[in-house]
Amino acid sequence: MRKLAACCVVACLSACGAVTPPPDTARLPPNAFGTYADGDIGAINASSWAFADPARTRNNPADAARAIAAVDYLAGELSTSPRWDFMSPLTKMQMLQARTEVRSAAGIAPNAPSQDVVDQLLYASDALAAGNPQGAMAAMTPPTFTLPPGDTLARLASLPYLQEANVASMHAAMQSQPDSGGNFDR
């Protein structure tokens, strides 16, 4: 009996070491994605719209910055919030892959804390929308950003088609309601 108990304890302890930590998750400021009372839905809508067609953000770095902030936020939020338990694990994994893709496209450090990424991109987006490119460039600095601010701004103004971001945000939009019928991969 003691051997069985010892085996159970060892098995339980070894299972604890295999637990993957949750993804880094940012928090949104109020009205981060317009007048949506629900920041998650605003982020899903902003990202699915922006990444469906690169022409939607071409020469509009403010919208591109906001869409990248949305994906970075959603990558953590969809995987950690109990609100999204009904969402497909595949969609959550796709959003984490989309985070990697958009960070690479914009020159954002892969290991940057999500809160820093989201805060700096939203600040830059607001500055650009207000006609203050210097303020935007002041927000896009190391260690979060790996390129000079002018280069980052140029990348935001000419994002290529980002397939992972498009697919992940489209799937998240299709599954944003528990009864939406978009939970096709569970």
C-alpha angles and dihedrals in degrees: 000000000000091000090053091049091048091050091051092051092049091047092050093048093048090051089056091061092056095059112117114223116243118263119267107272128198128204122230126231116233114285093007090152102036125277096335109132086205111063093192093058090043090053092047092049094045094049097043091050096046099044096044090080128011089217088071092069100028109126088000106096091166092065091041092053091049092048092050090048088052093053093045090051095044093050089067100030097053091050099045109032117089086216089076099046090115092058118102116265087225091060091049090051091048090053091053088051089048089055089057091047097050093044090054092047093051098041096250119154110257092225097045114129110259092230091058092047094049095043095047095045093048090048091049091048092051091047092050092047088053091052095254108126091164090058090049092051090049088059095051100071138129141310090033094040121047099196132063109274093249091055091048090051090050091051091050090052092053109033113169123225105293106202098187091051092047095049096042095048092044091051091046090052091049090051100039092112122053092230097039094111090229094112091102101145105053 
